C-alpha cells in the first residue's frame, strides 16, 4: 500500500508497521533539559485509537490462522477498555463477535465505546479485597466462559499470549529504532499486560544493549485504567524483569495533572497513562541530564473526561449556565 | 495433609475430579460474584446465592432451620452426603456456607482447597454451564449449634485478651478505620475502626500465593506465635459481614484445632454502628 497517497482498500492497511509507523513528536515546552530531548510516540494515531491495536491485531490474526474462529465461535477477553475496543472493532470488521468482560471502574465512555464498536459487554464488580491467588475478577470470568463454553468462545488472553509481545517486537521496536535513527537512549513505558515493554525492549536491547528501559507505575489504589502497579503485576505472565532498568512509582493523581499540561502546553491530547509516563520521564531527564528519550503514549484524553473531572475538580466548574 | 488438626474437612481439586459423579458426593458452589456459577461450574455442582439463599430476606440473620432444610432438599442433598463446598475469592462464601452447614449439624462437609480459581487454572479440570438434574430430598437438619456463633449480647460481655481472643480479619485499612468498607461495598457501618482489644490478622495471611491454605506449622506461627492468640481461651473472629471471618474461623477451628472458636457474623456492620459503644482506630 502507498501511505503517501493515504488511500486504503480497508482499515486493516492503516495498522502500524515499520513502513507505516505512528508519529514521534518532540516535546518543546515542558521538557526542562535541552540536552535530553523527549519524543512522544502517539499511539492514539492508530486506527482504533490506542496502542492496543497492535496486540489486538496480532492476537486476532493468530486465532484466524490457527482456525480457532469458526461459525458460532467468537472471542471473549477481559479488558479495561482499549484492547476490547481494538479487538471488537477488528473482529467485527472481519465477521467475528467479541464478549468483553470489563471491571466496573472502567470509565463509562469506554464501556459505551465498546458497545458502539459492537462488543457484547459483561460488567463485573471490582476486586473486593486484595488477596493472594485471586488474580483479577474479569480475567477469571473470561477464562470461565472460554473453559465452560468452548463452542462459543475462544480467549486470546492478552495477559499470557506471546503474540502480544511479538506484536511490539515486530512493529513498535523497529519503528522507534528507525524513527530515532538508532539514537534512542531511554524508553519510557507503562505496565499493563506488559506486552509493550517486553516486546519493544527486547527489540531495542538487541540493537543496543545500553538502551535504558524505564517502566512507570501508578501508586497502589490508583485510578488509571489499564495500568497495573507492582502489587497487581502477578496477573501478567508477560513481564520480564530482566528487560527493565528502573521501575518508577508515581502518585497516580499526577497522571491527570500532567495529561492536562501536555494538552495545554504541547498540543498533545495525552490520556492519563501518558501523563504518568511523562512524569516518570521528567524524573529521569533530571537525573541523567543527557540522552534521547522516547515515551510511548498509549491513548488520548477523549475517553477520560469523567475521570478527569473527578481528579481535577476545576474542570467540572462553570459547566452550567 | 499438612498436619492439620482435622484434615478430613479439606479436599484437593484432584480428589474432587476423581470423585465427580460418585454416589454420596455433592458439590455446591457459593460465590461472591453471582455471575460466576452461570458462566461455568464444576460438572454436577449446584450453585447457592449467598445473598438470597443463605441469608434471611426479612430479618438480618442466617436462614432458619426450615429454610436450610428446604434449600438442601431442593439441591438433592441428604444428611448422609459428603458435601464439597467451593467458591470464588478464596472460598470466602464457601467458608460461610461451611459454617452454616455446621450450625445446622451436617456431618460431612468439606472445603475444596484453593477454591474455584485453582480448579479454573488447572488444565485437566472441566467446567460446564449445564445445570444438574436434581432429585429433591426431604432434608432434616439438627441444631442450631450456637456454640459456633457469637451474637452481640455475648460479645459485649467479653473482655478481649482477658476472657477471649478477638480476631479482626479485615484488611489493614479497614482495621485502622482509614476505610469503613472495601470500595464499592454496599454493606457498611457508621464509623471506621475496630472493636477495642481486637487483633488485626487479615484473613489472607492464612493462604499462600495459589490461594490454598498454608501448612499447620505456618498457621501456628502466624496466629499463636506472632499474634499471641491464646489457644486456651475462647476465640471470636469477625470481619465486615461475617464471610471473611468464616474463613479464619475454619482455619482456627479445623486446621489448627482450637477447641472453642466462634464467628461473630454481625461483625463490623453491626458493632461499628452501635450508639455509645467504644471503638479503636
HADDOCK unambig.tbl for C-alpha pairs under 7 A between the chains (distance, minus, plus):
assign (segid A and resid 128 and name CA) (segid B and resid 182 and name CA) 6.27 0.50 0.50
assign (segid A and resid 129 and name CA) (segid B and resid 182 and name CA) 6.53 0.50 0.50
assign (segid A and resid 131 and name CA) (segid B and resid 204 and name CA) 5.75 0.50 0.50
assign (segid A and resid 132 and name CA) (segid B and resid 204 and name CA) 6.92 0.50 0.50
assign (segid A and resid 132 and name CA) (segid B and resid 208 and name CA) 6.55 0.50 0.50
assign (segid A and resid 132 and name CA) (segid B and resid 209 and name CA) 4.96 0.50 0.50
assign (segid A and resid 132 and name CA) (segid B and resid 210 and name CA) 6.69 0.50 0.50
assign (segid A and resid 132 and name CA) (segid B and resid 211 and name CA) 5.98 0.50 0.50
assign (segid A and resid 133 and name CA) (segid B and resid 209 and name CA) 5.15 0.50 0.50
assign (segid A and resid 133 and name CA) (segid B and resid 210 and name CA) 4.50 0.50 0.50
assign (segid A and resid 133 and name CA) (segid B and resid 211 and name CA) 4.55 0.50 0.50
assign (segid A and resid 134 and name CA) (segid B and resid 89 and name CA) 6.03 0.50 0.50
assign (segid A and resid 134 and name CA) (segid B and resid 90 and name CA) 6.80 0.50 0.50
assign (segid A and resid 141 and name CA) (segid B and resid 36 and name CA) 6.46 0.50 0.50
assign (segid A and resid 144 and name CA) (segid B and resid 39 and name CA) 6.23 0.50 0.50
assign (segid A and resid 144 and name CA) (segid B and resid 40 and name CA) 5.63 0.50 0.50
assign (segid A and resid 144 and name CA) (segid B and resid 120 and name CA) 6.77 0.50 0.50
assign (segid A and resid 145 and name CA) (segid B and resid 39 and name CA) 5.56 0.50 0.50
assign (segid A and resid 145 and name CA) (segid B and resid 40 and name CA) 6.39 0.50 0.50
assign (segid A and resid 147 and name CA) (segid B and resid 127 and name CA) 6.06 0.50 0.50
assign (segid A and resid 148 and name CA) (segid B and resid 40 and name CA) 5.05 0.50 0.50
assign (segid A and resid 148 and name CA) (segid B and resid 127 and name CA) 4.57 0.50 0.50
assign (segid A and resid 148 and name CA) (segid B and resid 128 and name CA) 4.46 0.50 0.50
assign (segid A and resid 148 and name CA) (segid B and resid 129 and name CA) 5.98 0.50 0.50
assign (segid A and resid 149 and name CA) (segid B and resid 128 and name CA) 7.00 0.50 0.50
